[in-house]
Amino acid sequence: MRAGRMRTASALGALATVLAVLAGCSGGAGGEAAEREAPPEAKLTASVTKNAKDVPVTEPITLKAAKGKLTDAKLTNEEGKPVDGEFSKDKKTWTSSEPLGYGKTYNYTATAAGSDRKSVPMRGSFSTVAPSSVVRATLNPTDHQTVGVAMPISVKFEAPVQDKAAAERALKVETSVPVEGSWAWLNDQQVDWRPKEYWPAHTKVNVSANLYGVHYGGGAYGKTDVTTEFEIGREQIVKIHTPDHRMNVYRDGQQVASYPASNGKDADPNLNTPNGTFIVMSKEEVGNFSNPQYGYTDVMKKWAVRFSNHGEFIHENEENAANIGVANTSHGCVNLRESDANEYFQGALIGDPVEVTGSQATMEAKYDVYDWLIPWSQWQSMSELG
């Protein structure tokens, strides 16, 4: 009997020990159970690493939540001002929507929560690229102009551009009707776009030069974006075959005027009105044609239309009336009678083509505006993008 009771007591003792161990494993508010609590489901990431340097100013900053949704997201500049941005519809992503400043430090914060309702924070900072210089660019034609069918688009930079391909990739031409054309670098500070053929009349043109943030090489970056929108006017072409002593004007395919003219001296190629396709560049009601090299000063002529920076104009010259329509006696300009010069002046647009043939001399492609003096295949080869 005693032995049986002892065995029973021993069994009860062992059971108590097991229960004590189990009780110890289950624990209370602290202990091993707290250490093994499941981590939050949501995960947060940023498109830029914490403390990153030389971050591009035009690439959007994104803050993302995985296995959860953003409850808050913010990007602020050095002054604490928030950068514009927006959440995606599913609240999983926040994306900045404005360019950043050069050489600035930005701070980002975000909070996300998963289906477990546990909140996860993230914060960090980064700095943007600091240029050694910023380069301004200008666009021509400017906004809301109406120009002739030979008008090129010109982007000029205030300093040389090393990485021309990067700059050219930032340029975009949109037209109301299809137009084949190409950019061409005329020098390190100018790139022009022109159509293969003259613009179709009344084409509407939008040009975007998204140059802010573009690295031109050598630490130089674009200063700002520039845009323009303009319209091509009616088609008007001036044709001058110098031996004919006449200047013919064609509008929309029909001849609308034929003016007697005296062109540059035939016997001296240096004084010819040279062969080539030019454009109307500027108009002055009275122009100063003084040229001490040839012995005349204070020579003022009316209705002056410049078509080459080499020095060629269409203008009145009543002093040369005896030769107008008869002989070529000017120093390169196209002389007209005053009434004819006035009539032509009133109808001319900047960008109208002026086509000259029949001379002994042909203009070199180096005096503005010389875009149409370059053959199309060569023009295309002057693009950095092929």
ChimeraX attribute file (.defattr): number of C-alpha atoms within 10 A of each C-alpha:
attribute: neighborCount
match mode: 1-to-1
recipient: residues
	/A:1	5
	/A:2	6
	/A:3	7
	/A:4	9
	/A:5	10
	/A:6	11
	/A:7	11
	/A:8	10
	/A:9	10
	/A:10	12
	/A:11	12
	/A:12	11
	/A:13	12
	/A:14	11
	/A:15	11
	/A:16	12
	/A:17	12
	/A:18	11
	/A:19	12
	/A:20	11
	/A:21	12
	/A:22	11
	/A:23	11
	/A:24	12
	/A:25	12
	/A:26	11
	/A:27	13
	/A:28	11
	/A:29	8
	/A:30	8
	/A:31	12
	/A:32	13
	/A:33	12
	/A:34	11
	/A:35	8
	/A:36	8
	/A:37	8
	/A:38	8
	/A:39	9
	/A:40	17
	/A:41	17
	/A:42	22
	/A:43	20
	/A:44	22
	/A:45	15
	/A:46	19
	/A:47	12
	/A:48	17
	/A:49	12
	/A:50	14
	/A:51	12
	/A:52	13
	/A:53	17
	/A:54	14
	/A:55	20
	/A:56	20
	/A:57	21
	/A:58	17
	/A:59	14
	/A:60	17
	/A:61	21
	/A:62	20
	/A:63	25
	/A:64	23
	/A:65	23
	/A:66	16
	/A:67	15
	/A:68	24
	/A:69	21
	/A:70	27
	/A:71	16
	/A:72	14
	/A:73	22
	/A:74	20
	/A:75	24
	/A:76	16
	/A:77	17
	/A:78	10
	/A:79	8
	/A:80	10
	/A:81	11
	/A:82	15
	/A:83	18
	/A:84	13
	/A:85	17
	/A:86	15
	/A:87	18
	/A:88	12
	/A:89	8
	/A:90	9
	/A:91	16
	/A:92	18
	/A:93	20
	/A:94	24
	/A:95	20
	/A:96	20
	/A:97	15
	/A:98	14
	/A:99	16
	/A:100	23
	/A:101	18
	/A:102	21
	/A:103	16
	/A:104	17
	/A:105	20
	/A:106	22
	/A:107	18
	/A:108	22
	/A:109	16
	/A:110	22
	/A:111	21
	/A:112	27
	/A:113	23
	/A:114	18
	/A:115	11
	/A:116	13
	/A:117	12
	/A:118	13
	/A:119	17
	/A:120	20
	/A:121	16
	/A:122	15
	/A:123	16
	/A:124	16
	/A:125	18
	/A:126	17
	/A:127	22
	/A:128	19
	/A:129	19
	/A:130	19
	/A:131	18
	/A:132	9
	/A:133	14
	/A:134	21
	/A:135	20
	/A:136	17
	/A:137	20
	/A:138	18
	/A:139	18
	/A:140	18
	/A:141	21
	/A:142	15
	/A:143	14
	/A:144	12
	/A:145	15
	/A:146	21
	/A:147	23
	/A:148	27
	/A:149	27
	/A:150	27
	/A:151	28
	/A:152	23
	/A:153	19
	/A:154	20
	/A:155	21
	/A:156	17
	/A:157	17
	/A:158	13
	/A:159	16
	/A:160	16
	/A:161	22
	/A:162	15
	/A:163	16
	/A:164	20
	/A:165	14
	/A:166	17
	/A:167	22
	/A:168	21
	/A:169	14
	/A:170	15
	/A:171	19
	/A:172	14
	/A:173	17
	/A:174	13
	/A:175	15
	/A:176	11
	/A:177	12
	/A:178	10
	/A:179	17
	/A:180	12
	/A:181	17
	/A:182	19
	/A:183	26
	/A:184	22
	/A:185	20
	/A:186	17
	/A:187	12
	/A:188	15
	/A:189	16
	/A:190	19
	/A:191	21
	/A:192	21
	/A:193	22
	/A:194	23
	/A:195	19
	/A:196	16
	/A:197	13
	/A:198	20
	/A:199	24
	/A:200	18
	/A:201	16
	/A:202	18
	/A:203	18
	/A:204	18
	/A:205	17
	/A:206	15
	/A:207	21
	/A:208	16
	/A:209	22
	/A:210	19
	/A:211	23
	/A:212	23
	/A:213	24
	/A:214	24
	/A:215	21
	/A:216	22
	/A:217	14
	/A:218	12
	/A:219	12
	/A:220	21
	/A:221	24
	/A:222	22
	/A:223	18
	/A:224	16
	/A:225	17
	/A:226	17
	/A:227	16
	/A:228	19
	/A:229	19
	/A:230	20
	/A:231	21
	/A:232	22
	/A:233	21
	/A:234	19
	/A:235	22
	/A:236	25
	/A:237	25
	/A:238	23
	/A:239	18
	/A:240	25
	/A:241	17
	/A:242	26
	/A:243	16
	/A:244	16
	/A:245	21
	/A:246	22
	/A:247	25
	/A:248	19
	/A:249	19
	/A:250	15
	/A:251	13
	/A:252	11
	/A:253	10
	/A:254	11
	/A:255	13
	/A:256	11
	/A:257	14
	/A:258	15
	/A:259	20
	/A:260	20
	/A:261	33
	/A:262	32
	/A:263	34
	/A:264	24
	/A:265	21
	/A:266	22
	/A:267	12
	/A:268	12
	/A:269	16
	/A:270	14
	/A:271	19
	/A:272	26
	/A:273	32
	/A:274	24
	/A:275	20
	/A:276	21
	/A:277	22
	/A:278	26
	/A:279	29
	/A:280	24
	/A:281	19
	/A:282	15
	/A:283	20
	/A:284	14
	/A:285	13
	/A:286	14
	/A:287	17
	/A:288	13
	/A:289	16
	/A:290	14
	/A:291	12
	/A:292	9
	/A:293	7
	/A:294	8
	/A:295	7
	/A:296	10
	/A:297	12
	/A:298	10
	/A:299	10
	/A:300	13
	/A:301	20
	/A:302	19
	/A:303	25
	/A:304	27
	/A:305	28
	/A:306	22
	/A:307	26
	/A:308	21
	/A:309	13
	/A:310	14
	/A:311	13
	/A:312	20
	/A:313	24
	/A:314	25
	/A:315	29
	/A:316	27
	/A:317	22
	/A:318	16
	/A:319	11
	/A:320	16
	/A:321	17
	/A:322	10
	/A:323	19
	/A:324	24
	/A:325	20
	/A:326	16
	/A:327	19
	/A:328	26
	/A:329	21
	/A:330	21
	/A:331	22
	/A:332	24
	/A:333	30
	/A:334	29
	/A:335	35
	/A:336	28
	/A:337	20
	/A:338	17
	/A:339	13
	/A:340	18
	/A:341	22
	/A:342	17
	/A:343	12
	/A:344	21
	/A:345	20
	/A:346	11
	/A:347	8
	/A:348	19
	/A:349	25
	/A:350	22
	/A:351	25
	/A:352	25
	/A:353	25
	/A:354	22
	/A:355	19
	/A:356	20
	/A:357	17
	/A:358	17
	/A:359	22
	/A:360	17
	/A:361	17
	/A:362	16
	/A:363	19
	/A:364	13
	/A:365	14
	/A:366	12
	/A:367	13
	/A:368	13
	/A:369	20
	/A:370	20
	/A:371	23
	/A:372	23
	/A:373	18
	/A:374	14
	/A:375	10
	/A:376	17
	/A:377	9
	/A:378	10
	/A:379	22
	/A:380	20
	/A:381	14
	/A:382	18
	/A:383	19
	/A:384	16
	/A:385	14
	/A:386	9
